[in-house]
């Protein structure tokens, strides 16, 4: 009985970690039992080989060492820190999700380039006057997620930049499993961008909304990660009608721009540019200190970094650190994890 229960649990796990759950062929009973026992054995090996946060070794080997705070540092009359235990848990999750051979893809609808998503079954208007699902994900720049049992009306929205694994095709849809949501969902093909075959994630950027800092990580070996930089940062602020907070979650670093031009709030005029910008979800970039018109020269540092949220969804850095991220973290193979 114990072996049978374990088998059921392990098959359920496959749907999340391996994105595979295959129906057993019609073999004779004796062969089915042999196959089942073999699968149980492999799943037991898999379970014993999965990492926990205590298995993750962090090695401080900085390749960028300017403006580096201590692990725990003072801020006003409180203290702030780099949340290494939370980071270890996330890295263990990332390691485990890559144990199986998976075809990765990303949900993509930056500036509604792949068409505005249809209305979900139940929607609301948020403080910005925009349509969102009941979980707070806005329609604008997002992707419709349909239940496999109902491909007529989407159930919820998936954020641009969300990592998914591909499971198959159904008519005009792709069946996907979003890494941070789980479960099977149908998504129209135009919103799904497959990543290169064999993509692995050996670079991770952690952004802390609460303590306003950023750390970059590189995988050295299984369970062993190098800390490449630790810096103050400034995330997005919730301030309708324009500024929005940086969303929590795990996203793919999707594209890079040496100069990301931004507009003035509420207008069509150019407000300036942000140097060395790396986009991970919607219009959220990791970038250097913004340069407002009429200025043109890059600015290396701002007193506001590491203080309180004040950006428009983006993550501001010292410009030289934004360049380090721009140069070191590969687009299409780097994960950005926003924690709090």
Secondary structure as GFF3:
##gff-version 3
##sequence-region A 1 340
A	DSSP	alpha_helix	2	17	.	.	.	ID=ss1
A	DSSP	alpha_helix	29	49	.	.	.	ID=ss2
A	DSSP	three_ten_helix	53	55	.	.	.	ID=ss3
A	DSSP	beta_strand	57	60	.	.	.	ID=ss4
A	DSSP	beta_strand	72	75	.	.	.	ID=ss5
A	DSSP	beta_strand	78	81	.	.	.	ID=ss6
A	DSSP	alpha_helix	84	97	.	.	.	ID=ss7
A	DSSP	beta_strand	104	107	.	.	.	ID=ss8
A	DSSP	three_ten_helix	110	112	.	.	.	ID=ss9
A	DSSP	beta_strand	123	125	.	.	.	ID=ss10
A	DSSP	beta_strand	131	133	.	.	.	ID=ss11
A	DSSP	beta_strand	143	145	.	.	.	ID=ss12
A	DSSP	beta_strand	156	158	.	.	.	ID=ss13
A	DSSP	beta_strand	163	170	.	.	.	ID=ss14
A	DSSP	beta_strand	173	178	.	.	.	ID=ss15
A	DSSP	beta_strand	185	188	.	.	.	ID=ss16
A	DSSP	three_ten_helix	189	191	.	.	.	ID=ss17
A	DSSP	beta_strand	192	194	.	.	.	ID=ss18
A	DSSP	beta_strand	203	208	.	.	.	ID=ss19
A	DSSP	beta_strand	213	221	.	.	.	ID=ss20
A	DSSP	beta_strand	224	232	.	.	.	ID=ss21
A	DSSP	beta_strand	249	252	.	.	.	ID=ss22
A	DSSP	beta_strand	255	263	.	.	.	ID=ss23
A	DSSP	beta_strand	270	281	.	.	.	ID=ss24
A	DSSP	beta_strand	284	287	.	.	.	ID=ss25
A	DSSP	beta_strand	291	292	.	.	.	ID=ss26
A	DSSP	beta_strand	315	316	.	.	.	ID=ss27
A	DSSP	alpha_helix	319	328	.	.	.	ID=ss28
A	DSSP	beta_strand	334	339	.	.	.	ID=ss29
###
